[in-house]
């Protein structure tokens, strides 16, 4: 066995239970994806498996030689690349020995790993980090560079178990392909948290974390989705049967009450006619009421049991299936030229060599090796392709008019656009959920209508005062679309900059359906192949 999880629970400091009584065994060499909605505790569970975090109860048996690639790297900003990779002590010992300090302590630390520096540099080079020194601080590096540094560590350390938390978030297409190949080739145990469906489909098993615990599926992501669909269909049928049973139980309960009331009236009339003494009438009435009360109690218990069973079934069904955003069609006729670029290029000015020469910025080389000439028409769907740093976001800003080309001509017709980036910065962190919604209430809708729309987008009353800074990526995405619906603001163009990066799979399915059904123009930067395919984005501009 590689990992054994026994009766594992984690409870937050505020006593909120994140997950409880988890059990799982992972064999050596297994390759498993860990899935689940945002907030279910996937990253927490992985940190417990690594040993960075202690569970509230339960035990974890883990292999000795494991390697962990976290989702966030802020904790490494004060370290050098060598420290982040866990080899700085060996490098210090190696340099000390080479400088003549041949003490036993240094030899023990180095442990015969004489080519550690060369291996580390080779691993970095293989991930496109040529020439970056191991002494360089992590702070200031991009998210993609930090990710590739940690992925290079997999080859450097050659562990028996690898744990990866959203490893493709900051990778371009080439980086993703290299990671896919590495996972395919390695003989190590692999556990991956990811929303990258291309990666998930290459893993032979899925483990889903939910409020019901850990559920194991012996197949890739497509198999898992089919199984989930069958389960949800069965649950929906169960729910319909329970609803019918509840309606029948309530009908029977009403009939029993009506019958009881009629019997009481008839009983009193008959007793008076027969001249039964009042004391005996009271005793008979009490007996009848006790009998009716027992019968009523039985029906109440039955309806309450059915309601509880229905609540349990509903909690197992995805609420997002009910969420649908219906944007109006763009007012622009299909085929109208919105953007016309001819021989466009761009360069960012560099600082002058001397601090005194602030008025003469020196131009660096052009951003693109070949100038861009293209037309963008109403109704088009296209993606911007290229490696990290190839100028994709710069081109978006040129299209939006936020930047102007330094070479060539960019003509823009009148059109409205909404820009959605991976952080969903349309949502302001300093606002509450309700304040964010009200900020887009340009139509002056009554407050109850705004709250109705919030409910429709799965924001019930208990989260209206929640700070937007506490929302997950999926919640920010839903709130962004909610705000556009409140404003009745259907744009002529959606501009998407890695929109699926911080979303769970359920949220990706929401934005996929929304963009697929939207009738306007779409420009997307995305390395998510499935998202591009499912939203009908086939045309591309390749930037080099």
HELIX and SHEET records of a PDB file:
HELIX    1   1 UNK A   42  UNK A   50  1                                   9    
HELIX    2   2 UNK A   74  UNK A   76  5                                   3    
HELIX    3   3 UNK A   81  UNK A   84  1                                   4    
HELIX    4   4 UNK A   88  UNK A   98  1                                  11    
HELIX    5   5 UNK A  104  UNK A  110  1                                   7    
HELIX    6   6 UNK A  116  UNK A  126  1                                  11    
HELIX    7   7 UNK A  143  UNK A  157  1                                  15    
HELIX    8   8 UNK A  173  UNK A  185  1                                  13    
HELIX    9   9 UNK A  197  UNK A  200  1                                   4    
HELIX   10  10 UNK A  221  UNK A  274  1                                  54    
HELIX   11  11 UNK A  278  UNK A  316  1                                  39    
HELIX   12  12 UNK A  319  UNK A  322  5                                   4    
HELIX   13  13 UNK A  392  UNK A  400  1                                   9    
HELIX   14  14 UNK A  433  UNK A  439  1                                   7    
HELIX   15  15 UNK A  447  UNK A  456  1                                  10    
HELIX   16  16 UNK A  461  UNK A  463  5                                   3    
HELIX   17  17 UNK A  468  UNK A  470  5                                   3    
HELIX   18  18 UNK A  473  UNK A  486  1                                  14    
HELIX   19  19 UNK A  505  UNK A  517  1                                  13    
HELIX   20  20 UNK A  529  UNK A  534  1                                   6    
SHEET    1   A 3 UNK A  17  UNK A  26  0                                        
SHEET    2   A 3 UNK A   3  UNK A  11 -1                                        
SHEET    3   A 3 UNK A  57  UNK A  61 -1                                        
SHEET    1   B 6 UNK A  66  UNK A  69  0                                        
SHEET    2   B 6 UNK A 161  UNK A 165  1                                        
SHEET    3   B 6 UNK A 189  UNK A 193  1                                        
SHEET    4   B 6 UNK A  31  UNK A  35  1                                        
SHEET    5   B 6 UNK A 205  UNK A 210  1                                        
SHEET    6   B 6 UNK A 213  UNK A 217 -1                                        
SHEET    1   C 3 UNK A 372  UNK A 377  0                                        
SHEET    2   C 3 UNK A 337  UNK A 345 -1                                        
SHEET    3   C 3 UNK A 407  UNK A 412 -1                                        
SHEET    1   D 2 UNK A 349  UNK A 350  0                                        
SHEET    2   D 2 UNK A 362  UNK A 363 -1                                        
SHEET    1   E 5 UNK A 417  UNK A 421  0                                        
SHEET    2   E 5 UNK A 493  UNK A 497  1                                        
SHEET    3   E 5 UNK A 521  UNK A 525  1                                        
SHEET    4   E 5 UNK A 381  UNK A 385  1                                        
SHEET    5   E 5 UNK A 539  UNK A 542  1                                        
END                                                                             
